[in-house]
């Protein structure tokens, strides 16, 4: 009874809160003339909705504003790059480079991860357990100084905001996306970050051949099915780090109570025979300074993996075939140069990374399954595309 009473009380409190909030919402809508479109998650039955911050609820207007900002170079300090410069739709929102290049020409130390399905990530970026929301993560590329990415700073923030306040269309779009705010507060870096985060949260990809197979719409080819069985079996053991419905191991959703945030050393380097990774990419160790965290990185989702080369945190693995060979070997061996060493012998390597005797046919089958994870519709969907190109094409 106690639980039932508490549940009833919770519903009553929620109803009271909704009732008290409704006049304010009506006033905001009246002030801006905005009626927000209800947001609906269009997801397969096996995918629960993602977490959405209470202070940044989803709406179609906010998603569309975020989409425009995501592809707008005016968000960067010198107006030379946009978020999309490092996240290209046709590459499943990665950039195809070993490492990305910022607005001033600085190279980042890491390979650009995909933003696809990022609303379900327990942590963002390659190796920072503190970045657990898209809103917080976005401060890194915007304000980071070493290296400079978007190049936003105290000296140019007001100028950047003015670019949008002086654009009549953006004034209208921000008002529609944030009707609860006073007009003078609708365009700011707070709302810019919230809108772009809402767009990223809404970029979803669950229509690969694998998804169609899960829904009973198609059968996998014989090679794909054999690769599937290897992937989820105890021989290749890919599922230990890539076994969630998003094919990673940091999957969270709206009802997740406690998020698991594992990071892994996969034996990519061993430059001193003691497990060292080359600076400035030493994984979780760079945050925690715990020697046991050397070389530990987040396992990325393998969805659309065939479109996101080059691979690994530093983009040093060119092809999926090479990735499979490295894991089959139990680690990468580098014969020459400053990174010389045998990652298979790395004493800090995860015990999950061991030598696997895969035949050429088994490697080909595994590759076939990985390619079946590509969602072709994602790569061309108008919903996620550059609105400025579409607008220019109409002129």
C-alpha positions as CSV (number, residue, x, y, z in Angstrom):
1,X,0.0,0.0,0.0
2,X,2.8,2.3,0.8
3,X,4.1,2.1,-2.8
4,X,0.6,2.6,-4.2
5,X,0.1,5.7,-2.0
6,X,3.5,7.1,-3.0
7,X,2.6,6.5,-6.7
8,X,-0.7,8.2,-6.2
9,X,0.9,11.1,-4.5
10,X,3.5,11.4,-7.3
11,X,0.6,11.5,-9.9
12,X,-1.1,14.2,-7.9
13,X,2.1,16.3,-7.6
14,X,2.7,15.9,-11.3
15,X,-0.8,16.9,-12.1
16,X,-0.5,19.9,-9.9
17,X,2.8,20.9,-11.4
18,X,1.3,20.5,-14.9
19,X,-1.7,22.7,-13.9
20,X,0.5,25.4,-12.5
21,X,2.8,25.3,-15.5
22,X,0.0,25.5,-18.0
23,X,-0.8,29.2,-17.5
24,X,2.9,30.1,-18.0
25,X,3.0,28.0,-21.1
26,X,-0.2,29.7,-22.5
27,X,1.3,33.1,-21.7
28,X,4.5,32.2,-23.5
29,X,2.6,30.9,-26.5
30,X,0.5,34.0,-26.6
31,X,3.5,36.2,-26.4
32,X,5.3,34.5,-29.3
33,X,2.4,33.2,-31.3
34,X,4.0,29.8,-31.1
35,X,2.3,26.5,-30.8
36,X,4.9,23.7,-30.5
37,X,4.5,20.5,-32.4
38,X,4.4,17.5,-30.1
39,X,7.5,15.3,-30.4
40,X,7.1,11.7,-31.2
41,X,9.9,9.1,-31.2
42,X,9.5,6.8,-34.3
43,X,11.4,3.7,-33.1
44,X,11.2,0.0,-33.5
45,X,9.5,-1.8,-30.6
46,X,12.9,-3.1,-29.2
47,X,14.3,0.5,-28.9
48,X,13.1,2.4,-25.8
49,X,13.1,6.2,-26.0
50,X,16.3,7.9,-24.9
51,X,16.9,10.1,-21.9
52,X,15.9,13.7,-22.5
53,X,16.9,16.4,-20.0
54,X,14.0,18.0,-18.1
55,X,15.3,21.4,-18.9
56,X,15.6,20.7,-22.7
57,X,12.5,18.8,-23.8
58,X,12.1,17.8,-27.4
59,X,9.9,19.6,-29.9
60,X,9.9,19.6,-33.7
61,X,10.6,23.4,-33.7
62,X,13.6,22.9,-31.6
63,X,14.9,20.0,-33.6
64,X,14.5,22.0,-36.9
65,X,16.3,25.0,-35.3
66,X,19.1,22.7,-34.2
67,X,19.3,21.3,-37.6
68,X,19.8,24.7,-39.2
69,X,22.4,25.7,-36.6
70,X,24.2,22.3,-36.9
71,X,24.8,23.1,-40.6
72,X,25.5,26.9,-40.2
73,X,29.1,28.1,-40.2
74,X,28.1,31.2,-38.3
75,X,28.1,29.2,-35.1
76,X,31.9,29.1,-35.2
77,X,34.1,32.0,-34.1
78,X,35.4,32.9,-37.5
79,X,32.4,31.6,-39.4
80,X,34.4,29.1,-41.4
81,X,33.1,25.7,-40.1
82,X,29.9,24.3,-38.8
83,X,29.2,21.2,-36.6
84,X,28.6,19.4,-39.9
85,X,32.1,20.1,-41.1
86,X,33.3,17.2,-38.9
87,X,30.0,15.2,-39.1
88,X,29.0,14.5,-42.6
89,X,25.6,12.9,-43.2
90,X,26.9,10.7,-46.1
91,X,29.5,9.3,-43.8
92,X,27.0,8.5,-41.0
93,X,28.0,11.9,-39.4
94,X,31.7,11.3,-39.2
95,X,34.2,13.1,-41.4
96,X,36.4,10.5,-43.1
97,X,39.6,12.0,-41.7
98,X,42.2,10.5,-39.4
99,X,41.6,13.3,-37.0
100,X,39.4,16.4,-37.4
101,X,40.5,20.0,-38.2
102,X,39.2,23.0,-36.3
103,X,38.2,26.5,-37.5
104,X,41.8,27.8,-37.2
105,X,43.5,24.8,-38.8
106,X,44.3,23.1,-35.5
107,X,44.1,19.3,-35.7
108,X,42.2,17.5,-32.9
109,X,44.0,14.6,-31.3
110,X,41.1,12.2,-32.0
111,X,38.9,10.8,-34.8
112,X,35.4,12.4,-35.0
113,X,32.8,10.0,-33.5
114,X,29.4,9.7,-35.1
115,X,26.5,11.7,-33.5
116,X,24.0,9.0,-34.6
117,X,21.9,7.6,-31.8
118,X,24.0,9.7,-29.4
119,X,20.8,10.2,-27.2
120,X,21.3,6.7,-26.0
121,X,25.0,7.1,-24.9
122,X,25.9,6.9,-21.2
123,X,29.0,9.0,-21.9
124,X,30.0,11.2,-24.8
125,X,33.4,11.4,-26.5
126,X,36.0,8.7,-26.5
127,X,37.2,8.7,-22.9
128,X,35.6,11.2,-20.5
129,X,33.2,9.7,-18.0
130,X,32.1,13.2,-16.8
131,X,30.5,14.1,-20.1
132,X,27.1,12.5,-19.8
133,X,24.8,14.8,-21.7
134,X,24.9,16.2,-25.2
135,X,24.4,19.7,-23.8
136,X,27.5,19.4,-21.6
137,X,29.6,17.7,-24.3
138,X,28.9,20.4,-26.8
139,X,30.8,22.9,-24.7
140,X,34.0,21.1,-25.6
141,X,34.1,21.8,-29.4
142,X,32.6,25.2,-28.9
143,X,34.9,26.6,-26.2
144,X,37.9,24.3,-26.3
145,X,41.2,26.1,-26.7
146,X,43.7,23.2,-26.9
147,X,43.0,22.5,-29.7
148,X,40.6,25.1,-31.1
149,X,37.6,23.6,-32.8
150,X,34.7,26.0,-33.2
151,X,36.7,28.8,-31.7
152,X,34.1,30.4,-29.5
153,X,35.5,32.6,-26.7
154,X,34.6,35.6,-24.5
155,X,35.9,38.0,-27.2
156,X,33.5,36.8,-29.9
157,X,30.5,35.3,-28.2
158,X,28.5,38.5,-28.4
159,X,29.3,38.9,-32.1
160,X,28.2,35.3,-32.8
161,X,24.9,35.8,-30.9
162,X,24.4,39.0,-32.9
163,X,24.7,37.1,-36.2
164,X,21.5,35.3,-35.3
165,X,19.7,38.1,-33.6
166,X,20.1,40.2,-36.7
167,X,18.6,37.5,-38.9
168,X,14.8,37.8,-39.0
169,X,14.3,34.1,-39.9
170,X,16.4,33.0,-36.9
171,X,14.5,35.4,-34.6
172,X,11.3,33.6,-35.7
173,X,12.8,30.1,-35.4
174,X,14.2,30.7,-31.9
175,X,10.9,32.1,-30.8
176,X,9.1,29.0,-32.0
177,X,11.7,26.7,-30.3
178,X,11.8,28.5,-27.0
179,X,8.4,30.1,-26.4
180,X,8.8,29.9,-22.7
181,X,11.6,32.5,-22.7
182,X,11.3,36.2,-23.0
183,X,12.2,37.6,-26.5
184,X,15.4,39.1,-25.2
185,X,16.6,35.7,-23.9
186,X,15.5,33.5,-26.8
187,X,18.8,33.8,-28.7
188,X,21.9,33.0,-26.6
189,X,24.5,30.3,-26.3
190,X,22.3,28.5,-23.9
191,X,19.6,28.1,-26.5
192,X,22.0,27.5,-29.3
193,X,23.5,24.6,-27.4
194,X,20.1,23.3,-26.4
195,X,18.8,23.4,-30.0
196,X,21.8,21.7,-31.5
197,X,21.7,19.0,-28.8
198,X,18.0,18.4,-29.6
199,X,18.9,17.9,-33.2
200,X,21.7,15.5,-32.4
201,X,19.3,13.6,-30.0
202,X,16.8,13.3,-32.8
203,X,19.3,11.8,-35.4
204,X,18.4,8.2,-35.1
205,X,19.3,5.2,-37.2
206,X,17.4,1.9,-36.8
207,X,16.7,0.8,-40.4
208,X,19.7,-1.2,-41.4
209,X,19.3,-4.7,-42.9
210,X,20.0,-6.0,-39.4
211,X,17.0,-4.0,-38.1
212,X,14.8,-5.3,-40.9
213,X,16.0,-8.8,-40.0
214,X,15.1,-8.2,-36.3
215,X,11.6,-7.1,-37.3
216,X,11.1,-10.1,-39.5
217,X,11.0,-8.1,-42.7
218,X,13.9,-9.8,-44.5
219,X,16.3,-12.7,-44.1
220,X,20.1,-12.1,-43.9
221,X,22.2,-13.6,-46.7
222,X,24.0,-16.8,-45.8
223,X,27.3,-14.9,-45.3
224,X,25.6,-12.2,-43.2
225,X,23.9,-14.9,-41.0
226,X,27.2,-16.7,-40.5
227,X,28.8,-13.4,-39.5
228,X,25.9,-12.6,-37.2
229,X,26.4,-16.0,-35.5
230,X,30.1,-15.3,-35.1
231,X,29.4,-11.8,-33.8
232,X,27.0,-13.0,-31.1
233,X,28.8,-16.3,-30.4
234,X,31.6,-17.2,-28.1
235,X,34.2,-17.5,-30.8
236,X,34.5,-14.0,-32.1
237,X,32.9,-12.6,-28.9
238,X,32.2,-9.2,-30.4
239,X,29.0,-8.9,-28.4
240,X,30.9,-8.5,-25.1
241,X,31.7,-4.9,-25.9
242,X,29.1,-4.3,-28.7
243,X,26.1,-6.3,-27.6
244,X,23.4,-3.7,-26.7
245,X,20.6,-2.9,-29.2
246,X,22.8,0.0,-30.3
247,X,25.8,-2.4,-30.6
248,X,27.9,-0.8,-27.9
249,X,28.1,-1.3,-24.1
250,X,27.1,2.1,-22.8
251,X,23.5,2.0,-23.7
252,X,21.0,4.0,-21.6
253,X,17.4,5.0,-22.1
254,X,14.6,6.9,-20.5
255,X,14.0,4.3,-17.8
256,X,17.6,3.4,-17.0
257,X,18.2,3.8,-13.3
258,X,22.0,3.3,-13.1
259,X,24.1,3.7,-16.2
260,X,27.1,1.3,-16.8
261,X,30.1,3.1,-18.3
262,X,32.8,0.6,-19.1
263,X,36.0,1.7,-20.9
264,X,38.4,-0.8,-22.6
265,X,42.1,-1.2,-23.5
266,X,42.0,-3.2,-26.7
267,X,45.7,-3.6,-27.2
268,X,46.2,-1.0,-29.9
269,X,49.6,0.1,-28.5
270,X,52.3,-0.9,-26.1
271,X,55.1,1.6,-26.7
272,X,57.2,0.8,-23.6
273,X,56.4,-2.8,-22.9
274,X,54.5,-1.7,-19.8
275,X,51.2,-0.8,-21.5
276,X,51.8,2.8,-22.5
277,X,49.8,4.6,-25.2
278,X,51.2,7.6,-27.0
279,X,50.4,11.1,-25.9
280,X,48.0,12.9,-26.1
281,X,45.7,9.8,-26.5
282,X,46.1,7.8,-23.4
283,X,42.4,7.2,-22.9
284,X,40.7,7.4,-19.5
285,X,44.1,7.8,-17.9
286,X,44.2,11.4,-19.2
287,X,41.2,12.2,-17.0
288,X,41.8,10.0,-13.9
289,X,45.6,9.7,-13.8
290,X,45.0,6.1,-12.6
291,X,47.7,3.9,-14.2
292,X,45.2,1.1,-14.6
293,X,43.2,3.4,-17.0
294,X,46.0,3.7,-19.5
295,X,44.6,3.0,-23.0
296,X,41.0,2.7,-22.0
297,X,38.4,4.1,-24.4
298,X,34.7,3.8,-24.9
299,X,33.5,1.1,-27.2
300,X,31.7,2.9,-30.0
301,X,28.4,1.7,-31.6
302,X,29.0,-0.5,-34.6
303,X,25.9,0.8,-36.4
304,X,26.9,2.2,-39.8
305,X,30.5,1.1,-39.1
306,X,31.2,0.5,-42.8
307,X,30.6,4.2,-43.5
308,X,32.8,5.6,-40.7
309,X,36.4,4.8,-41.7
310,X,39.1,5.4,-40.6
311,X,38.8,3.6,-37.2
312,X,39.8,3.7,-33.6
313,X,40.1,6.8,-31.3
314,X,43.0,8.2,-33.3
315,X,41.9,7.1,-36.8
316,X,45.0,5.0,-37.4
317,X,43.2,1.9,-38.7
318,X,42.2,2.4,-42.3
319,X,39.7,-0.4,-43.1
320,X,37.3,-2.8,-41.4
321,X,39.3,-5.7,-42.7
322,X,42.3,-4.4,-40.8
323,X,40.1,-3.9,-37.7
324,X,39.0,-7.6,-37.9
325,X,42.6,-8.7,-38.3
326,X,43.8,-6.7,-35.2
327,X,41.1,-8.2,-33.0
328,X,41.7,-11.7,-34.4
329,X,45.4,-11.3,-33.5
330,X,44.5,-10.1,-30.0
331,X,46.1,-6.7,-30.4
332,X,48.0,-4.6,-33.0
333,X,51.7,-5.0,-33.6
334,X,53.6,-1.9,-34.9
335,X,56.9,-2.8,-36.3
336,X,58.7,0.6,-36.6
337,X,58.5,4.2,-35.6
338,X,57.8,6.0,-32.2
339,X,54.7,3.9,-31.6
340,X,56.6,0.6,-32.1
341,X,55.4,-2.2,-29.9
342,X,53.1,-5.3,-29.7
343,X,49.7,-4.4,-28.3
344,X,48.9,-8.1,-28.0
345,X,51.4,-8.2,-25.1
346,X,50.1,-5.0,-23.4
347,X,49.8,-6.0,-19.7
348,X,46.9,-3.6,-19.3
349,X,44.9,-5.0,-22.2
350,X,41.3,-6.1,-21.5
351,X,41.0,-9.9,-20.8
352,X,38.3,-9.9,-23.5
353,X,40.9,-9.2,-26.2
354,X,42.5,-12.5,-27.0
355,X,43.8,-14.3,-30.1
356,X,40.9,-15.7,-32.2
357,X,41.5,-18.3,-34.9
358,X,39.3,-16.9,-37.6
359,X,39.6,-18.5,-41.1
360,X,39.5,-16.2,-44.2
361,X,35.9,-17.3,-44.8
362,X,34.9,-16.4,-41.2
363,X,36.6,-13.0,-41.5
364,X,34.6,-12.4,-44.7
365,X,31.4,-13.5,-43.1
366,X,32.0,-11.2,-40.1
367,X,32.7,-8.3,-42.5
368,X,29.4,-9.1,-44.4
369,X,27.5,-8.8,-41.2
370,X,29.2,-5.5,-40.2
371,X,28.2,-4.1,-43.6
372,X,24.6,-5.2,-42.9
373,X,24.6,-2.7,-40.1
374,X,24.5,0.2,-42.5
375,X,21.3,2.2,-42.5
376,X,21.1,3.5,-46.1
377,X,18.2,5.8,-45.4
378,X,20.2,7.7,-42.8
379,X,22.8,8.7,-45.4
380,X,20.3,10.6,-47.6
381,X,17.3,11.3,-45.4
382,X,16.1,14.9,-46.0
383,X,15.1,15.1,-42.3
384,X,18.8,15.0,-41.3
385,X,20.2,16.9,-44.3
386,X,21.7,20.3,-44.8
387,X,18.7,22.7,-45.0
388,X,20.8,25.5,-46.5
389,X,21.7,23.3,-49.5
390,X,18.1,22.5,-50.1
391,X,17.2,26.2,-49.8
392,X,19.8,27.2,-52.3
393,X,18.7,24.5,-54.7
394,X,15.2,26.0,-54.8
395,X,16.5,29.4,-55.8
